[in-house]
Amino acid sequence: MNIKKTGIEFGALFLTTGLLLAIGHLFKIPILMFHYKYINNEDGLYINAGSMLPIIAGLVVCYTAEKIYLYKYKKKIGQV
């Protein structure tokens, strides 16, 4: 059960995060893209960061998939 549960969790995480990042790069949506740059030449400020939204969404889907899997597993063995 643990290996299958872990596989489902990581699969949901990587699939969701990868899909959102791909959509961000395909349609040039900065909030879904991994790479983000901000340059302010007047102050000499340079910020280079990536969006955390796809990773957070992936974690939410991962958590939900885990809860659904555990519910179905318990229902299958007759505990619910």
N, C-alpha and C positions, 0 to 999 in steps of 0.2 A: 504494500500500500504506500509506503513512504517514497519509494522510487517513482511510482506512477504519479503520486501527488506532486512531488517536486518537479517532475517532467511537465505536468500540466501548468504548474505555476510559472516556471521559466519560459515555457512555450508562449503562454499568454503575455508575459512581460515583454519578451523579445518581439513577438508578432505585433503587439499594439504599439510599442515604441518605434519599431522599424517602419510600420505603416504610417504613423504620424510624421516621422522624419522624412519619409519618402514623399508624402503629400506636400509637406512644407517646402522641400526642394523643387518638386515638380511644378508647383503653382507659385513659387516665390513668396511664401507666407512667412515673414520673419519670426513670428512667435512659435512656429513649428519647426524652424530650421535649427540645425545644430550650431551653426556659425553665425555670430552677430558681432558687428564692429561699430564702434562709436568713436569719432575723431573730432576733437575740438582744437583747432589750430591756434585760436586766440589764447587759450589758457595752457596749451601744451598737454591737453588731456587725451589719453588714448585708452579706450576700454575694449577688450576683446572677450566676449563671453558667448555661451550657448544657452539656448532656452531649456528650462527645466520642465516645461509643461508636458512634453511627450513622455518623459520619464515618470512624472507624477501620475499621469493618466494610465501609464502602463502598470504602475504599482496598484492603482485602484482596481484595474481590471484583474490583476493577479490575485488580489485579496478576494474579490468577488468570485473568481473561478475556484479558488480554494474552498470557500464556504459552500458553493454549489456542489463541488465534488464530495466534500465531507457529508453534506446532507444526503446526497444520493447513495453514498457508500453505507451510511448508517441505516438508511431506508432499505437497502438491499439485504443487509444482514439482520434486519428486523428489530432494530433498537428504537426507531421512531414510530 
